[in-house]
């Protein structure tokens, strides 16, 4: 089968201006809760796009771990490739691909680290295996083989024993502070519904329908 022949219809319903919340965070939380209720495998997963230090663009999947009026939060190793990119350019974009619902949400804005207290609280809530993994992996750094990675895990497991595992100083959260949101709902005949929320100078959100 040629890839160009692979297509489907988008028939799960439209999106109208009257149905949108005035605030994009309210709209997003509603859609996010529906994605979770629909049983999607990774409903909080999104593609994070950054600009590298060499000006190249890069995307990778991350898990969104919190959202409120301040923005959207994710966590990573501060020595990772994404962290290096954000150190070079604090602008980024997130794309939530809820394909099973014929929906996408993209968010653009600036990114900054969350407070140590916020990172500490989230790290303490993680499963123990995930806490150990954050200590064991020098994320984005080269390694010879998986056996070497497992040896690093064994070392930190022995080091902490049965005791409490503190947050690594090289690990924590980032918050994307949105300046624009776009909500996309698939439509028949490829006439999709797209609405953009753009932040105005007085802090209000201007909602515009975009042609598909």
C-alpha positions in Angstrom: 0.0 0.0 0.0 1.3 3.4 -0.9 1.5 5.8 2.1 -0.3 8.4 0.0 -3.3 6.1 -0.1 -3.7 5.8 3.6 -6.5 8.2 4.7 -9.6 8.2 6.8 -12.6 10.5 7.5 -12.9 12.7 10.5 -16.5 12.2 11.8 -16.4 12.5 15.6 -18.1 15.9 15.7 -17.5 19.6 15.1 -16.3 22.5 17.2 -18.2 25.8 17.4 -17.3 29.1 18.8 -20.3 29.1 21.2 -19.0 25.8 22.7 -15.5 27.3 23.6 -14.6 28.4 27.1 -13.5 32.0 27.3 -10.3 30.9 29.0 -8.0 28.4 27.1 -6.9 26.6 30.3 -10.5 25.8 31.1 -11.0 24.5 27.5 -7.8 22.5 27.7 -8.6 20.9 31.0 -12.0 19.8 29.7 -10.5 18.2 26.7 -7.7 16.6 28.7 -10.2 15.1 31.1 -12.2 13.7 28.1 -9.0 12.2 26.7 -8.4 10.4 30.0 -12.0 9.2 30.2 -11.7 7.9 26.7 -9.0 5.5 27.8 -6.2 6.8 25.6 -2.9 5.0 26.3 -1.0 8.2 27.1 -3.5 11.0 27.3 -1.1 13.5 28.9 1.7 12.8 26.4 2.7 15.7 24.1 5.5 16.4 21.6 7.7 19.2 23.0 9.4 21.2 20.2 12.5 23.3 21.0 15.2 25.2 19.2 18.7 23.8 19.8 21.8 25.8 20.5 22.9 25.3 16.9 19.5 26.8 15.8 18.2 23.4 14.7 14.6 22.3 15.7 14.0 19.2 17.7 10.9 17.4 19.0 10.4 14.6 21.6 7.6 13.2 23.6 7.1 14.3 27.3 4.4 13.8 29.8 2.5 16.8 31.0 2.3 16.6 34.8 0.3 19.7 35.7 -1.7 22.6 34.2 -3.2 25.7 35.7 -3.5 29.4 34.9 0.4 29.7 35.2 1.0 27.1 32.4 1.8 23.5 31.7 4.5 21.5 33.7 6.8 18.7 32.7 9.8 17.2 34.4 13.2 16.1 33.1 16.9 15.8 33.8 18.6 19.2 33.7 21.5 17.7 31.8 19.2 16.3 29.0 19.1 17.5 25.5 15.8 19.2 26.0 17.2 21.1 29.0 20.2 22.2 27.0 17.9 23.5 24.2 15.7 25.4 26.7 18.9 27.0 28.2 19.8 28.2 24.7 16.2 29.3 23.8 13.4 29.5 26.3 10.7 29.4 23.6 8.9 26.1 23.0 5.8 24.5 21.8 3.7 21.5 23.0 1.4 19.4 20.8 -1.1 17.0 22.3 -2.2 14.4 19.6 -5.5 13.0 20.7 -5.9 11.1 17.4 -8.6 8.7 18.7 -10.8 11.8 19.4 -9.9 13.6 16.2 -8.4 16.3 18.3 -5.2 18.2 18.7 -4.1 21.0 20.9 -0.9 23.0 20.4 0.5 25.5 22.9 3.3 28.0 22.3 5.1 30.1 24.9 8.1 30.6 27.0 9.6 28.0 29.4 11.2 28.4 32.9 12.1 26.1 35.7 9.5 25.5 38.4 10.5 26.1 42.0 12.6 23.6 44.0 9.7 23.1 46.3 7.4 22.2 43.4 10.0 19.8 42.0 10.5 18.2 45.4 6.8 17.6 45.9 6.4 16.0 42.6 9.5 13.8 42.9 8.3 12.6 46.3 5.0 11.4 44.6 6.8 9.3 42.0 7.1 5.5 42.3 10.3 4.4 43.9 11.5 2.7 40.7 11.1 6.0 38.8 13.0 7.9 41.6 15.9 5.5 41.3 15.8 5.8 37.5 16.2 9.6 37.8 19.4 9.0 39.8 20.7 6.2 37.6 20.4 7.8 34.1 22.6 10.6 32.8 19.9 11.4 30.3 21.0 12.1 26.7 24.6 11.1 27.4 26.2 8.2 25.5 26.6 4.8 27.1 28.1 1.6 25.8 25.2 -0.8 26.3 22.1 -1.6 28.4 24.2 -3.7 30.8 26.1 -0.5 31.8 22.9 1.3 32.4 21.6 -1.5 34.6 24.8 -1.4 36.5 24.3 2.3 37.2 20.8 1.4 38.5 22.1 -1.3 40.7 24.7 1.1 42.2 22.1 3.7 43.2 19.7 1.0 44.4 22.4 -0.2 46.8 23.3 3.3 47.8 19.8 4.3 49.0 18.8 0.8 50.3 15.4 1.0 51.9 15.8 4.7 52.8 14.1 7.8 51.5 15.3 8.9 48.0 15.7 12.6 47.7 15.3 14.5 44.4 18.5 14.6 42.4 19.9 18.1 42.1 20.1 17.6 38.3 16.4 16.8 38.0 13.3 18.9 38.1 10.4 20.7 36.4 9.8 23.2 33.7 6.7 25.3 33.1 5.6 26.4 29.7 3.8 29.8 30.0 1.5 30.0 27.0 1.2 33.0 24.7 -1.0 31.1 22.2 -3.2 28.0 22.1 -4.8 26.3 19.1 -7.6 23.7 19.4 -8.2 21.5 16.4 -11.2 19.2 15.9 -11.3 17.1 12.7 -14.2 17.7 10.3 -15.7 16.0 7.3 -14.3 16.7 3.8 -11.1 17.9 5.6 -13.0 21.0 6.7 -11.6 20.9 10.2 -12.5 23.3 13.0 -9.5 25.3 14.3 -9.6 28.0 17.0 -6.7 30.1 18.2 -6.4 31.8 21.5 -3.8 34.6 21.4 -2.7 36.6 24.4 -3.3 40.3 24.0 -1.4 43.2 25.5 -3.9 43.6 28.3 -3.7 40.0 29.3 -7.0 38.9 27.7 -7.4 36.0 25.2 -8.5 36.8 21.7 -10.3 33.8 20.1 -10.1 33.5 16.3 -11.4 30.8 14.0 -8.8 29.7 11.4 -9.5 28.1 8.1 -8.4 24.4 7.9 
